[in-house]
Amino acid sequence: MNRGVKIIGNPKRVYLDDNFRVWENAILYTGDKGKIIGGKNSLIGVDCFINSGNNTIKIGDGVAVSSHCRLIAYSHHYTREDIPVIFTATEGDITIEDNVLIGSGVTILPGVTIGYGAVVAAGAVVTQDVPRRVIVGGIPAKIIKTIE
Ligand SMILES: CC(C)(COP(=O)(O)OP(=O)(O)OC[C@H]1O[C@@H](n2cnc3c(N)ncnc32)[C@H](O)[C@@H]1OP(=O)(O)O)[C@@H](O)C(=O)NCCC(=O)NCCS
């Protein structure tokens, strides 16, 4: 891990495989019931925020999560009037399969799986699962093209 990387919450719930690199000023947060799992030969770039809460974020092998990305694996229930929204949490594991490129400044929202070999173009907000071997981009992210 490089300078300025912070693991907040429960550092024992972060599992990074061989040659998993975390670049400057990234923040990894996981709760006592959450997990962040990183595969072999992958990276989390400068200034990323990886927030599993009490869910699981799994990053496969050979994955690049470029700089300034946000992976957010939970949200809040906003329909209840009897509980302050801050005290509620929704579930939403994030899975990034092997050999995926996440461009710079991407946000991945709860419950999303990015399929093998996909590319997420810079600046996208990913709200739904991405099939294998496609490029998606935009807000919300849509398929731009299929990788031949
Ligand atoms: C998606 C990307 C890989 C380009 O792939 P490509 O196969 O060369 O695609 P093209 O440049 O031919 O673009 C295809 C279409 O997607 C659009 N597009 C490209 N990048 C886009 C983006 N970030 N968001 C939305 N649309 C995008 C193009 O405008 C083009 O649209 P058109 O067909 O209507 O003209 C590249 O634009 C990108 O976002 N790379 C990530 C760079 C990065 O963050 N690097 C981090 C350092 S590791």
The ligand as an SDF file (V2000), in Angstrom:
LIG
                    3D

 48 50  0  0  0  0  0  0  0  0999 V2000
  -14.0770    3.9100  -23.1770 C   0  0  0  0  0  0  0  0  0  0  0  0
  -12.6420    4.1440  -23.6540 C   0  0  0  0  0  0  0  0  0  0  0  0
  -11.7550    2.9930  -23.1880 C   0  0  0  0  0  0  0  0  0  0  0  0
  -12.5920    4.2970  -25.1700 C   0  0  0  0  0  0  0  0  0  0  0  0
  -12.7270    3.0890  -25.8160 O   0  0  0  0  0  0  0  0  0  0  0  0
  -12.6560    3.0450  -27.3970 P   0  0  0  0  0  0  0  0  0  0  0  0
  -12.8910    1.6310  -27.7970 O   0  0  0  0  0  0  0  0  0  0  0  0
  -11.3940    3.6790  -27.8770 O   0  0  0  0  0  0  0  0  0  0  0  0
  -13.9230    3.8840  -27.7940 O   0  0  0  0  0  0  0  0  0  0  0  0
  -14.0540    5.1900  -28.7010 P   0  0  0  0  0  0  0  0  0  0  0  0
  -13.1010    6.2440  -28.2590 O   0  0  0  0  0  0  0  0  0  0  0  0
  -14.0140    4.7160  -30.1300 O   0  0  0  0  0  0  0  0  0  0  0  0
  -15.5200    5.6700  -28.3260 O   0  0  0  0  0  0  0  0  0  0  0  0
  -16.6770    4.9250  -28.6680 C   0  0  0  0  0  0  0  0  0  0  0  0
  -17.8640    5.7850  -28.2940 C   0  0  0  0  0  0  0  0  0  0  0  0
  -17.9060    5.9170  -26.8680 O   0  0  0  0  0  0  0  0  0  0  0  0
  -17.9120    7.3030  -26.4840 C   0  0  0  0  0  0  0  0  0  0  0  0
  -17.1150    7.4440  -25.2780 N   0  0  0  0  0  0  0  0  0  0  0  0
  -15.7850    7.2860  -25.1410 C   0  0  0  0  0  0  0  0  0  0  0  0
  -15.4180    7.4970  -23.8900 N   0  0  0  0  0  0  0  0  0  0  0  0
  -16.5420    7.8150  -23.2050 C   0  0  0  0  0  0  0  0  0  0  0  0
  -16.7980    8.1700  -21.8620 C   0  0  0  0  0  0  0  0  0  0  0  0
  -15.8020    8.2140  -20.9780 N   0  0  0  0  0  0  0  0  0  0  0  0
  -18.0540    8.4000  -21.4900 N   0  0  0  0  0  0  0  0  0  0  0  0
  -19.0720    8.3510  -22.4070 C   0  0  0  0  0  0  0  0  0  0  0  0
  -18.8870    8.0270  -23.7020 N   0  0  0  0  0  0  0  0  0  0  0  0
  -17.6330    7.7670  -24.0850 C   0  0  0  0  0  0  0  0  0  0  0  0
  -17.2650    8.0070  -27.6820 C   0  0  0  0  0  0  0  0  0  0  0  0
  -17.6500    9.3660  -27.7230 O   0  0  0  0  0  0  0  0  0  0  0  0
  -17.8100    7.2220  -28.8480 C   0  0  0  0  0  0  0  0  0  0  0  0
  -19.1250    7.6120  -29.1050 O   0  0  0  0  0  0  0  0  0  0  0  0
  -19.6760    7.7140  -30.6250 P   0  0  0  0  0  0  0  0  0  0  0  0
  -19.5970    6.3170  -31.1660 O   0  0  0  0  0  0  0  0  0  0  0  0
  -21.0870    8.2130  -30.4470 O   0  0  0  0  0  0  0  0  0  0  0  0
  -18.7600    8.6510  -31.3250 O   0  0  0  0  0  0  0  0  0  0  0  0
  -12.0870    5.4810  -23.1380 C   0  0  0  0  0  0  0  0  0  0  0  0
  -12.8600    6.5710  -23.6680 O   0  0  0  0  0  0  0  0  0  0  0  0
  -12.0480    5.6030  -21.6270 C   0  0  0  0  0  0  0  0  0  0  0  0
  -12.9730    6.0770  -20.9600 O   0  0  0  0  0  0  0  0  0  0  0  0
  -10.8950    5.1280  -21.0810 N   0  0  0  0  0  0  0  0  0  0  0  0
  -10.6160    5.1790  -19.6950 C   0  0  0  0  0  0  0  0  0  0  0  0
   -9.3780    6.0600  -19.4820 C   0  0  0  0  0  0  0  0  0  0  0  0
   -8.9970    6.0800  -18.0520 C   0  0  0  0  0  0  0  0  0  0  0  0
   -9.7850    6.4290  -17.1950 O   0  0  0  0  0  0  0  0  0  0  0  0
   -7.7910    5.7010  -17.7940 N   0  0  0  0  0  0  0  0  0  0  0  0
   -7.3400    5.6210  -16.4400 C   0  0  0  0  0  0  0  0  0  0  0  0
   -5.8970    5.3410  -16.3970 C   0  0  0  0  0  0  0  0  0  0  0  0
   -5.5850    3.6420  -16.2370 S   0  0  0  0  0  0  0  0  0  0  0  0
  1  2  1  0
  2  3  1  0
  2  4  1  0
  2 36  1  0
  4  5  1  0
  5  6  1  0
  6  7  2  0
  6  8  1  0
  6  9  1  0
  9 10  1  0
 10 11  2  0
 10 12  1  0
 10 13  1  0
 13 14  1  0
 14 15  1  0
 15 16  1  0
 15 30  1  0
 16 17  1  0
 17 18  1  0
 17 28  1  0
 18 19  1  0
 18 27  1  0
 19 20  2  0
 20 21  1  0
 21 22  1  0
 21 27  2  0
 22 23  1  0
 22 24  2  0
 24 25  1  0
 25 26  2  0
 26 27  1  0
 28 29  1  0
 28 30  1  0
 30 31  1  0
 31 32  1  0
 32 33  2  0
 32 34  1  0
 32 35  1  0
 36 37  1  0
 36 38  1  0
 38 39  2  0
 38 40  1  0
 40 41  1  0
 41 42  1  0
 42 43  1  0
 43 44  2  0
 43 45  1  0
 45 46  1  0
 46 47  1  0
 47 48  1  0
M  END
$$$$
